[in-house]
C-alpha cells in the first residue's frame, strides 16, 4: 500500500456507512448499536472520547507521527471509504521503538510476577469494558461481521487474562547433583526485546496471543500490525497504557513492512521474533533471524483438510464444515481448505452443504444478518478468482457461487466446487476465501494420505461417530491441531501451532510461555567451603 504525504481525516462517508448500524439492526445488535451510536458523527465522537481512535504510532509511551510525515490510509474493505490515516513508519521509528523497549526491559523484567500480572489483568478488564468499540473498529477496518468481531474481542482478551495468570507460574527446577558439594538449578528468564509482526485477519487476537505471554514473562515488545488493520492494534495499545503497562513496554510501529522487519531482524537488541502471516514472509524472517541468531516463532499458512467419513452424523458434519470453512469469509489460517468426503455420504453431504452455503448472507459486516463480509483487498479477490478458474478449467463443477458478488467491492459469492482433484491449485494452496472444494475418497487410508499430501500442517478436521477411527486418524494426521466433530477449536487454554511449513513454536496455553523464556542453568559449587 502506498504512503501518502498528506494526512487525511476520517472520511464522513465511512462513518455514514457505520451509521447503518442504528437504522438496520435488530436486537441484540440493535442494542449494541444503540450503545455504539445511532448517528455517524456520534460514532466517531464515541471512539474519540473513549480515546480509542488512535492514529499515531506508539514509541516509549508517546504517540508519534512518521518522522517524514508520511501516512497510510486505512480503508473499510466493505465500502472503500477511508476510515483514518496512520503514520507510514520505517527504519528510524523502528530503531527508536527498539531502544525504548530495550531501556524498559530492565525495569519491567524486574517487577515481581504478581505486579506484571496485575497490569495484564487490568488491561484485560479494559479490553472487555471497551468490547463494543473494539469490535466496531475490527469490522470497519477488517470487514468481518460485527458478531465475529465481538467474538474476536472476547477471544483476544482471553489471552491477556490467561497469561496474566500464567505470569505467576514460571517454575524452574532443582536437579540432583552429580557431585555432592554442588547444587544444580534451572532458572527461567525473559528472553528480552520481542519483535511481533501480525496479520490483518485477526487484528486484535493475533497481537494479544503474542504480547500477553511476552509481557507476562517480563519481555518488552515492538509490535508491527498489518497496514490494513492498524487501528485495532493502536486502540489495544491505548488501553495497555491506561492499564498501567509502563511506557516503552509495548511499542507499535506500522508502515513500510520490509524496512520495519529488516530493522527488527538486524538489531542485536531484539532477541526474539514472533510472526503470524504467510509462509513466504515467515521464511524470509526465519532466514533474516540467522544473522543475529534470534529465537523465532512462526504461525504460518495452513491447508486444512476436513474429512467427512461415511459414518459421520450428517448435521454435525455440515454445521462443523461450514463453520470451519466460512468463518471470516474463509480468511483464517485454520479454515478448511479441502473437504474430503467418503463416497457413501458424498451426494447427501454435498447437497446439504451447498444448501447451507446458499443461505449465507453476504454484506457489510455492520448490517444485521451478515455472516460473510468482503475479502480484505482486490489482490485477495483475484487470488480466489484465479484458483476457481484453475479448478473449473481442470474439471471441477461449480455447485454454487463461483464468481464476484453483485455487491461489488471485494465481495465474493460463497462457493462450493465439486469433483476437485489433486492437480488443481486449490488442493495445494490456501485459497483464503469463501470457496469450499469437495473431493471424494474411498478408504480411511486414502483420506489420510490425501490429507497429509501437503507442505502445510496447521489444522485438520474429522467428522466420524467411530471412537477407534477418531484415535487412529487423529494420530495419523500430520497437523498441530485436530478438530473431531467440531469446526471451531481455537481457545486460549490449548496450544496453537503447526507441523511442517505451517510454523515453529506454539501460542496460547502454558506452552505459549516457553517461547518468551530462556533457560539458565546455575551450578552452585564448593558448598563444603566457608
Ligand atoms: P503477510 O502478507 O505475510 O503479512 C503478515 C504481516 O507481515 C503483516 O504485518 C505484513 O505487513 C508483514 N510483512 C509483510 N512483508 C514483510 C517483510 N518483508 N518483513 C516483515 N514483515 C512483513 O500475511 P497476511 O496476508 O497478512 O496474512 C495471511 C496469512 O497469514 C495466511 O497465509 C494465513 O494462513 C496466515 N495466518 C496464520 C496464522 C497462524 O496462526 N498460523 C494466523 C493467521 C494468519 P503489511 O500488512 O503491513 O504489509
Boltz pocket constraint, residues with backbone or C-beta under 6 A from the ligand:
constraints:
  - pocket:
      binder: B
      contacts: [[A, 197], [A, 198], [A, 199], [A, 200], [A, 201], [A, 202], [A, 206], [A, 224], [A, 225], [A, 226], [A, 227], [A, 228], [A, 255], [A, 257], [A, 258], [A, 259], [A, 260], [A, 261], [A, 262], [A, 276], [A, 277], [A, 278], [A, 279], [A, 281], [A, 282], [A, 284], [A, 298], [A, 299], [A, 300], [A, 301], [A, 302], [A, 332], [A, 333], [A, 334], [A, 430], [A, 432], [A, 458], [A, 498], [A, 502], [A, 503]]
      max_distance: 6.0
